[in-house]
């Protein structure tokens, strides 16, 4: 039997291929629960999950909360505006006070890269990184991997294009690491001002022209332009970005037949994607949202000792 030797989920780099396969298999076994009339099992009854979101979130926060409740765990939500952090309390002090209440898992989203790693060294509760700055968003990458495997039957050998604001996207980094671990070939494209200088070190191909980037690809993943993380404007205008980097039906026609379109959300319609592409059969955006619940159920279960050996690590 495979075991899950991790106390925390901080980034995709900590996961082996076996770990990822175990998470995907566990999610598959949990997905059926969401289609039942009574969408709840007693698996995590008596466990406590704290949702500590320092940044706004809709899909991720709701998905983790639904996942926890479907496993019968108790959940508590906390935002920075509703905590003593507005009175000057530090992140570590807030976390230590939460730890004093003996939660089992803290799901953390924070604007600072590395915040989940910091807390993992300071408290005994398990930490799940729900997005830290521009660093990583591992649960999003895992639900994306699950969706790709569900729709294409495999990940190994697929050709994937990731297009958009690569520099500011934690989703891009997590997906690049996860996809390559699972044997996919990754190409990225975006305005040169939004491509990190060191991104080639991750083994990706860089193609400036998005029409060339999508050529013969099995999967096209578009990313939101994250204006809130940009200290200055990195492209002339939204209209120009849309005209050149937005994916429309003409651009999509250059992808491999049967290619799927993905987006982590929220989508800026008419900017990253045309509404025609978003509403087409090739779009799996809502499937990503549905699969997010199953993946997060799997993570909560595995991190709380579902398939764990005696010795654990980060």
N, C-alpha and C positions, 0 to 999 in steps of 0.2 A: 504494500500500500504506500502511495506517496504521502509524505508528511509536509506540513507547512511550518517551517522553522523560522517564523518571523513574529515578533511582538508588535511591530509597527509597520505601516506602509508609508514610506517617506518619498520614494522615487522609484522609477522603473529600473534603474540600474541595480537595485538590490535583488531583483527577481530573476530567477533562472528560467530557462525554457520550461522546465518541469513545473515550476511555481505557476507560471502563466497558464500552462495547460490545465493544471489543477483548478485554478480560479475559474477558467472558462467552463470546465466540466461541472464544477459545483454550481455555477450560475445556471447552467442548463437544467440541472436538477431542481433548482428553485423557481425557474421561470413559470412553471405550470401553476404555481400557487396563485399568481396574479390573475389567472383566468377562472379561478373558482368563485362560487357564489359567496363563500366565506373565506376571505383572503387573509387568513391568519393561521400560523402554526405555533406551538409552544416552545420552539427550539431555544430561544434566548430569554425565556421567562425568568424574571428576577435580575436580569442584567440591565445596566444603565448606560445610555449613550448620550453624551453631551455634544450638541451642535454649536460650536463656537465659531461664528462667522464674522470676521473683522471687516470683510468687504461684502457688498450686496451680492445676493445669489438667488435665483429662482429654481432652475432645474436641479442643480447639485444639492442644495439644501433640502428641497422637497423630496428628492429622490432618496437621500440618506434617511430622512425621517420616515418616509413610507416603508423603506426597506427594514428599518429597525422595528417599526410597529407590526409589520407583517410577520416578523419573527418573535413578536410578543415582548420585545425589550421596552423599557421605559425610556422616554426621550425628554430632554430639556434643551431649549434653545437659548442662546446668548449672543448678542451682538455687541460691538464695541460701544455703540451709542447707549446701550442699555446696561452697561457694566460700569464698574468703578474706574475703568480706564479713562473715562471722561473727567474723572477727578484727579488724574495723575498717576493712578496705579499702573505699574509696569505689566507687560505681558506675562512675565515669569511669576510675579506676585498673584496675578489673577489666576493663572494656571495652578499655582500651589494652593490657593484657596479652594479652587474646584477639586483638586486632588484630596483635600481634607474631607470632602463629602463622599469620597470613595466611588467615583464613576469607574466603569470598566473600560470605556473607550471615549476619547475626545476627538471629534472630527473638526479639524481646524482649517479655516481659510484665512489667509493673512496677506496683506499687501507687501510684506517684506520677504524676499527670498531667504530661505533657510529657517524661517520661524518654526515650522514643525520639527526640524532637526534639533533646534535649541530646546524645545519643550521635551522632546524624547529623552534628552540627557538629564532633565531636571525632575521629572515626575514618573511615577510607576504605572499610571494608566497607559493603555495602548493609544498611540496617536495615528490618525489617518490624515494624510496631507490632502486636503480638498482644494488645493491651489495655493501656491506661495509665490507672490510677485510674478516675475517673468520666468520663474525657474521651472516648475513641473506641476502637472495635474494628473497623477497616475491613474486614478479611478476612471477618468475620462478616456485615457488611452486604452484601458482594459475593456471598457464598454465598446469602444471603437473596434478593437480587435475581435471582440465577440460578434459584433454586427457584421464585420467583413467575413468572418468564417461562416456565419449563418447564411449570408447571402451568396457567397462565392464558393463555399464548400471547403475552403482551405485558405491559408495565408502564405505558406511557403511558395515561393516562385512568382507571386503576384507583383505587378508593377503599379506603384502608387505615386500620385502627384499631390503634393501639398502646396497650396497656392494662397498667398496673402501676406499678412503682417507676421513674418516669421520671428523677427527680433523680439517682439513683445508677447509672443504666444507661448505660454507654458504648455498648452495642448500640443503644439508642434514639436517641442522638445521631447515630451513624453512619448508621443506617437512615433517619432523617428527612432528612438531607442527601442521601443516595443516592437515595431514593425520589423526592424532589422534583426532583432533577436529571433523573431519567428520566421525569418527567411525571405522577407519581402525586399524588393528593390525600391528605394525611395528617391524621388526627384522633387526638388523644391523650386518655387518660382515666386517672385514678388518684386516690387520696386527695389532697386539696388540699395536704397536708404533703409530698407526694412529687412535686409539679409545680413545676419551677423557675420563679422569678418572671419570668425573661427568655425563656422558651421560645417565646413568641408571636413573638419577633423572627425565629425560623426559619421563620415562615410557616405554622405548624400551627394547626388549630382545636382548642380545648380544650372538652371536654364532660365535665362532672363525673359524670353518670350513665352507667355503662358500658352499660346497656341501650339508651340513646339513641346512644351512641358507635358501637355495632356495627350500627346500623340501615342496611340496604342497602349494607353494605360488602362488597367482594370478598375482602379479606384481613384476618384478625384475628391480630395478633401479641401474645402475652402475654409478660410479663416476670417474672422471679423477684423476690420481695421480698428485697432484699440487706441482711439484718440486720447482716452483718459490716461494712458501710460506714456504718451509722447510729450516731451518737454518743448518740442517745436514741430511745426508742420513738415512732414517728410515726403509730401507729394503735392503737386500744384493745386489740385482740386478733387473733390469727390467725383465729379463728372468725368474728369480725365482718368481717375483710377478705375471707375466703372467701365469706361470705354476700352481700356487696355487690359485690365486684370480681372474684370468681372466675367463670370462664366455664363455664357448664353448658349442657345441651341446650336449656333454655328460653331462655337468653340468645342462644345461637347461632341459634335459629329466627328471630330478627329480622334476621339478616344476609341478604345476597343469596343466592339459590339457587346452589349450587355454590361457595360461599365456602370458603376454605381456612384452617386454623388452624396457626399457627406458634409456635415457642418456641425460643430459643437454647440452652436447657438450662443447668444441670440443672433439671428440672421438680420443683416441690413439688406432687405430686399431691394433689388435694383442697383446694389453696390457690389457685393461679392457674388451674388447669384441673381439671375433674372427669375421672375415669378413663374415663367413658363418651365424653366428647368426645375425649380423647386416643387412644382405641382406634377411633374412628369413621373412615370413609373420607375425611372432610374433613381429617384430621390429616396434615400433611406433615413432621412433626418428624424422623422417621428419614430422610426424603429430604434434609432440610437437612444431616444428618450425612454422608450419602453424597456430596452435592454439595460439601461442604467440602473433600474431598480433591482433586476436580477443580479447584476454584477455586484452591487453594493450589499445585497443580502449575502452573497457569497463571501465578500470581504469581512463583514461583521462576524459571520459564522466561523471563518477560518482563523481570524485574529483572536477570537475568544475561545480557541482551543478545539475547533471542530476536527481538525486532522493535524495534531501537533505532537512532536516528540518531546522528550523530557527537557532537552536543552533547547532554548530559543535564542534567536539573535534579532538584531534590527533588520 
